[in-house]
Amino acid sequence: MKLLLENWRKYLNEVSFEDAKEILDSKRTLKIVKAYRYDKEQEHPDYPDAGMTTQHRNFKNYLLDLIPDDLTDNQKGTSVLWLLKISREDPKVAADFINGRPFARQKVHTRNSLETFFHHQRFMPRQDLMQVKTVGDLIGMTDAAKEEIQKAQEEKSYRDAGAGTEILRDDAQWKVAIISNKGAACKLGKGTDWCTAAPGLDYFAQYYKPDDPLFYLEDKEGGQRFQFHYGRKQFMDQDDHPVGEEPSELFRLHAILAGALGEKIEQYPKVLKQDEVWKAEILLSDPNSSPEELKDFVDNILSSPAGVILAKVGRHMIDAAKHPNTPPETLVKIIEFDLERGAWGASKLRLTISAAGNPNMPTDTLDYLANANFEGHGGASVRYAVATNPSTSSETLYRMKMLEFQPRFSVEAREAKEQLRSRRANLEERKAFKIKVLKR
């Protein structure tokens, strides 16, 4: 029996991530979902059934979502088995996974605690994860160990830290630096939850490349520190949480780094690429972006090499086509490009559809689109956009309305008819108001 236990413990420590994920499809895992379904049926016989397949998929996906990226393969496998174990022992945990709300606010803490546990295992009173009974116990144990971990970091000497730190800016507001070795990562990351700053581990080597290093930003006034790695798109605060999801917040920090880099930014292609992405997102998400800015943005894309244009069609050109301030001549250029490129499948006419719904579209272009013989779903979507565009002429709407009883055009014809009715109603209201004023 002792030998069996030792072999089992060895298996838990050596199980691969792939093997652990396969266990999530085993009969024992399916029993967890079946037990949840049985309990639900007993409590609420009329409760809507999401289906066994959906619930099992939720259970797997939300459980795997808690596994940190910065663990070894075996550590990820062990984490999966541990979460599976506590799900089997606690129906509430299983229900959270199945319903897509794993531990609610504890989700980020759970990921960070798993990472801290494995990165600093020697500081944990229970060094076997399988002996930790609950998520709350894990979070409590890793939080309690942080002071000792930080003390150990502070006592460690990093003789090569100076050689691995290139200061870009250091004033009363900000300290910005490029990190190029493990010593610098540990020194600048003291007291943070960054895996690259863990003294006994070498995650730094997995991140660092000469043209894609780690960047360190310290807000001296706000008391916050950040670590950016553009290659992996990880932009983390000192608690190893992603910086706010709003593009404006990320771009604010990026702008500070880019300003500190100056001309050196040319040495880091991934920084330049992300700079372009965030500038585009800020421009296209701002309703106050000027027509001139939007015109220049589209012109720059259309003058790029063909491969670059195609890469940006989905991400940026559609947003530009929909923007309320995109000028008429630019919308026409977008449609001309879309019709000339001859896209097929899901991408066919999608730029034209977006631009056709923009009220800034010239009336004569809308007339052309209404009469163009575009076939298939894409063609119907273009005509629908024209029929619902307030800038479409009444003459064009009338012609579209006349096709109401032809199945191919019935949907857009009904929309054209509805818009004509709405326009007539508004006209009658204006006439009635004018008569009322004149009578006074």
N, C-alpha and C positions, 0 to 999 in steps of 0.2 A: 504493500500500500504506500509506503514511504517513497519507493522508487517511482510509482505511478504519479504521485504528487509532484515529485521533482521533475519528471518528464513533462508533465502538464505545464508547470511553471516555466520551464525552458521553452516550451512551445509558445506560450504567451509572449515571451520576450523576443522570440525569433520570427513570429508570424509576419508575413509580408503584407503590405497594404492591399495588394491585389487579392491575396487569399482571404483577407478579412472582409473585403467587399463581396466576395463570393458567398461568404457566410450569411450576408444580409439577404440572400435569396434562398436560404435553407428552410427546411420545414420548421425548425425551432423558431426562426424569425417570423415566419408566417403565423405561427401559433400566437405570437404577441399581438399581431393585428387582429386575428380571429377572436382573441380574448377581449380586446377592446370593443369589437363589433357586438359580441354577445352582451357585454355589460351595458352598452348603449341601448340595445334592443330591450333589455330588461327595465332600464330606467325610463326610456322614452320610446314606446312601441311605434309612434308615428314620426319619429325623427327621420329626416330625409337621408337616404342612403347614398353616400358618395361612390360606393363601389369598392370592392376588395382590391382591385388592381390599382385604382387611384390612391387609396389609403396606404397600400404597401409602397407605392412609388414615393409618396410624401414622406413616409417613415424613413426610407433610405436616403432621399435627397437632403432632408433637413438634418438628419444625423451626420451625414458626410460634410455638410456645410460647417459643422463645428470643428472639423479637423484642421489644425493650423498647417500652413504651407511649409513653414520652416522647421520641420521635424525630419528625422531620418525615416526611411521606408518602414523599418520595424516599429519605430515609435508611433507612426501613423496607424499601423496595423493594430498595435496594442490599444491605442485610443479608441478605435472602432469597437474592439471587443469589450472595452470597459463601458462605453456608452450603451452597447447592446446589453451588457449585464445589468446595468442600473435600470434600463428600460424593462427588462424582464422582472426585476424585483419591485419596481415602483410603477404601477399602472398610470399614474399622473404624468410621469416622464414620457411613457409611450404615447399617451394621448396628446402631449405637446408636440411630439414629432409628427404624429399622424395628422394633426390639425394645422400643421405649419406654423407653430409658434414656440419653437424650442427655447424654453426658459425665459421667454419674453426679454426683459432687460438684462438678464444674465448671459445672453448669447455671446456678446463680445468678451465678457469676463471669463466665460467658459473657455473660449479659444485662447485667450491670453494666459489663463491659468494652466491649461494643458502645455502650452509652450514653456511657461516658467518652470513647471514641474520637471520637464525633461531637460531643459537647459541647465537647471541648477539642482539636479536630483540629490546631490550630496547634502544639500541643506534641508531636505525634507525629512520630517520625523518618520513618515511612512514612504519608503522608497519603492515599494511595489504598488503600482497604480491600482491593481485589482483589490487591494486592501482598503482603498478609499471607498466609502459606502455611498456617498451622494455628491452631486455637483456642489452643493453648499459646503460640504466638508473640504472639497478640493480647493475652492476659492478661498475659504478661511485659512487653510494650511499654507497656500502660496502667498497670500497677503501677509501672514504672520512671519514668513521667512524673508520678506523683502528687506527688512532692516539689516539682517545678517548678510544677505547677498550684497547689499550696497556697501556694507562695511568691508567685505572681502574685496570688492572692486576698488575701494579707496586705498586699501593697503597694498594693492598690486602695483608694481613699478612698470611703466611702459617706456623703456629706454629709446625706442624708435618712434615714439609718438610725434616728436617734433619734425622728423624727416617725412612723416606721412601726413602732415597737416599743411595745406597751402591756404593761408589766410587771404581772402578776397576783399573782405570789409571788416573793420572792427572799430566801431564808434560807440557813442552813448546809446544808440538805438538798437543796432544790429551787429551780430557777429556772423559772418558767412565764410564757410571754408569748404575746400575739397578734401575728402578723406581718401588716402591712397594706401594705407596699410592697417593691419589689425590693431597695432598699438594706438594709433590715432582714433580708430573706431571705438576702442574701449575707453580711452581717456575722455573723449568728447561725449560719449554715451553713458558715462557714469550716472547711475540713478534713474536711467530710463529702462523701458522694457524691450528695447531693440535687441533682436537676436544677434545682430552683428557686434554688439557691445558685450556679449557674454564672454568672460575671459577664458573659460575652459573649452570653448567650442570654436569652430572655424567656419561659421556661416559667412564670414566676411569674404572668404575666397570664392564662394558661390555667386556673390554679387559683383565684386570688383572687376572692372576691365579698364585699361588705360583711357579708352574713349567713352566709357560709361561708368564713371566712379560714383561713389556716394557723396551727396552734398549735405552739409550741415548748416542749419539756420537757427540762430538763437535770438529771440525777441527779448532784449534786456529790459525793456520797460514793462512788457506783459508777463515776463517770467516763464515764457514757453520756449520749448526747443522742438525742432522738426528735422527729420531726415528724409531726403528725397532720393529715390533711385528711379531714373527715367526708363531704363530698360525693362524693368518689371512693373512699371507704373505703380510703384508703391510710394505714397506720399503720406508719411506717418507723423503723428504728434509724439510727445515724449512717453505717452502711455501705450504706444504702438497701436493707436486707433487711427483709421484713415482720416485725413483732414477733411473738413466739411465737404459734402457732396456738391455744393453750389460751385459752378465753374468760376464765379467771381472770386471766391475765397482762395481757391487753388491758384488762380491766375495772379492774385495779389502777392502771394508768397513767391510764385514763380518770377514775377516781375522784379522783386527785390533781388532774387538770385541772378536773373539775367542782367540787371543793372550792375551788380557786383562783378559779373564775368566780363562785361564789356566785349571787346573784340575776341576774347578767348572763347566765346560761345561757339564760334565756328569750329572749334576742335571737338565739339560734342554733338554729333548729328542727331542723337535721340532727344537732346534738349531742344535743338532747333525744330525738330518735327513736332514735339509737343507744344512748343511755343506757337507754331502755326495753327495747331488744332484748337488751342484755348482762345487764341485771338479770333478765330472764326466763330467759335461758340459764343463768345461775348458779343461779337458784332451781330450775329443772327438772332440771339435771344433778347437783344435790347430793342424795344419797340421805338426808341428814339434814334436809332441809327439813321444817318442821313442818306438821301438818295445817291449822293456822290460817293460815299463810302461803299454802298452796296453795288453801285455800277463798277467801281474799281475792283471790287472783290470778284465779281463775276468775270470781268474782262481778264483779270489775272489768271483765273482758272482756265478760261477758254483759250488763252494764249500758251498754256502749258503743253508739254508733250502728251500725246494721246493716252498713254498709260496712266499718267497723273490725273488727267481729266476723268477717266473712267473710275478711278479710285475715289474721286471726290463727288461723283454724281449722287450717290446715295446719302452721304453724310451731310453735304453742304449745299449743293445746288438746289435740292428740293426745298430746303429751308429758305434759300434766297428767293426762289420762285413764289413762295407763300408770303414773304415779308411784306407788311403793309406799306413800306416806303420804297420798295424796289420800283425804279422808274419804268414807264411804259416801253421805252426803247430797249431796255435791258431784258424785260420780259419777252419781247419779240425775239431777241437774240437767243434766249434760252430755248424757245420753241423751235427756232430754226436749227439750232444745234441738235435738238432731240430728234427732229424729223430727218435730218441728214445722216445721223449716226446709225439709223436703222436697227435699233435694239430689238431683241426678241425675248420671249418668255415673260417672266414677272416684271422685268425692267422696261418693257415696251410701253412707250408713251407716258411714263410716270412723271417726267418733267413737264410735259405738255399738260397733263391733267392738273398738276399743281399750279402751273402758271395760268391756265384757263379759268381757274376759280378766283384769281386775284382781281379785285375791282379796278386796279390800275391798268389792266389790259386794254389796249385800244379797241374801240368798237369795230373797226374794220377787220381786225385780226379775229375777234370773236365771231364775226359773220363768216369769215373763211373757215374757222374751225367747225362751226355748226353745219356747214355744207360739205366739208371734206368727207370723203368716203372711207373713214377709218373703220376697220372691221374688228370684230371680237369684243371681248370685255373691255379692252383698253379704249376702243372707239366709243363704246357706250358711256364710259366714264368721262371721256373728254366732252361729249355732248351734254352729259348731266351737269358737268362743271359750268359749261356755257349757259345752260338753261337756268341755273341758280345764281349766275353772276349778275349783280345789280346794274352793271355797265352794258349788258347786252341790249341791243336796240329792240324796240317793240316790234319792228318789222321782222327781225330775225326770230323773235319769240313766237310771233304769229305763224311763220312758216314751220317752225318746229311743232307748234300746237296742232297743225293740220295733219301731222303724222301719228296722231294719238291712237288710231285704230290699226296701225301696222305693228305687229308684235315686236319687231326688231327695234322700234323707236318709241315704244309706248311709255317707258319710264320717264325718259327725258322730256317727252311731249307733255306728259302730265305736269312736270315741274314747270315747263314753259307756260302752260295754261294757268297754273297757280300764280306765277309771278305776274302775268298779264292781269289776272283778276285783282291781285293786290294793288297793282299800279292804278287800275281803274277806280278802285275804292278810294285810294289816296287822292286821286284827281277829283272825285266827287266831293270828298271832304273839303278839299281846298276851295272848290267852287261854292259850296254851301257856306263856308266861312266868309268868302269874299262877298257874297250876297248879303249875309248878315251884317257885315261891317258897313256896306253901302246903305242899307236900310236905316242904320243908326244916324 
